[in-house]
Amino acid sequence: MAVDIQKLKGRIVEKSKNVNDVAKEIGIDKSTLYRKIKAGGVSLTVKEVNAIAKCLQLSYDDVRTIFFKDVF
């Protein structure tokens, strides 16, 4: 899975949140989410992607372009 980290970070800021807020809302430790983002998002699970999408109120197109940028 190729994740567009810059777009993900942009959406987090647009929603007036930070990585700590997102981690808390999706139920994982903030250091875990920071590590996964720093690694380019390759270790994000489908469950985490779904939770992030819900937390940030992402559209289908947002999810596709952020989390599957090289697939489509």
N, C-alpha and C positions, 0 to 999 in steps of 0.2 A: 504494500500500500504506500503510495507516494503522497505525502502530506505537504500542503503549502503552508508552512509554518507562519510566514508573514501574514497571509490572509487570516489564519486562525487568530493570531495575536491582534490583528486589526479588528476582527469581530468581537473579541473579548473587550477591547477598549471601547468600541462603539456601544456596547451594552453596559458601559460604566462599571465594568468588573475588572478584576485582576485574576491571575492564575490561582492565587490562594482561594478566592471566592469560588471559582469554577471547581477546584479540587474538593472543597468542602461540599458544594452542592451535588457533585457526582459521587461522593462517598469514597474518595481515595486520599491518601496523604499528599500534602502539597509538594513534598520533596519527590514523590513518585511522579507526579504530573510534570514538575519541572524537568526531571531527568528524561522523561519520555519526549517532551518538547525539544529539549536540547539535542536528543538523538535523532531529531527529524521526524518524530511521530511514528516511526516504523513499528514500535512495540505497542501502540494503542490497540486495544481489543475492540471488537465490534460493539460490545456492551458499553465500553467507555465512549466510543464515537457516538452511539445513540444517546447516551446521557449528556454528552457535551452539546450535541445538536439540540436536545430538548432544553438544556440550561440556557443556551444562547439564542433559542428560538430561530434556528437556522432553517431555511427553506430547503427543499430537495436539491435545487440547483446549487445552493451554498454548500451543502454536504458533498455533492459531487465534485465541485471545483476545489474545495478545501482538502478533502480526505482522499479523493481518487483522481488527482489532477493528471496523472499520466495514463489512466485507464481509458478515459473517454476522449 
